[in-house]
């Protein structure tokens, strides 16, 4: 059995300059922002966020035009 996450991250949405931006947020404490490169999405961090979320507030946006944004 693999430990690799295959389910998409839960997403919230915010409007910025008239554009819809998706982001995943979990955990508590000092914030850690997970930024993806081009042309990926917050899904890139699906296996890392669970390891960090016990110690920090994890925020992973989908940059405008990518992922669910």
Residue pairs with C-beta under 8 A, 6 or more apart in sequence:
3 47
4 47
5 46
5 47
5 50
7 46
8 43
8 46
9 24
9 42
9 43
9 45
9 46
9 49
9 60
10 24
10 26
11 22
11 23
11 24
11 42
11 62
11 68
12 22
12 23
12 24
12 25
13 20
13 21
13 22
13 23
13 68
14 20
14 21
14 23
15 21
16 64
19 64
19 69
20 69
21 61
21 62
21 63
21 64
21 69
22 42
22 61
22 62
22 67
22 68
22 69
23 42
23 59
23 60
23 61
23 62
24 42
24 49
24 58
24 59
24 60
24 61
25 57
25 58
25 59
25 60
26 49
26 53
26 57
26 58
27 49
27 52
27 53
27 54
27 55
27 56
27 57
27 58
28 56
28 57
29 55
29 56
29 57
30 56
30 57
31 56
31 57
31 58
31 59
32 52
32 56
32 57
32 58
32 59
33 59
33 60
33 61
34 42
34 44
34 45
34 48
34 49
34 58
34 59
34 60
35 61
35 63
36 42
36 44
36 45
36 60
36 62
36 63
36 66
36 67
37 44
38 63
38 66
39 66
40 66
40 67
41 62
41 63
41 66
41 67
41 68
42 60
42 61
42 62
42 67
43 67
45 60
49 58
49 60
52 58
61 69
62 68
62 69
63 69
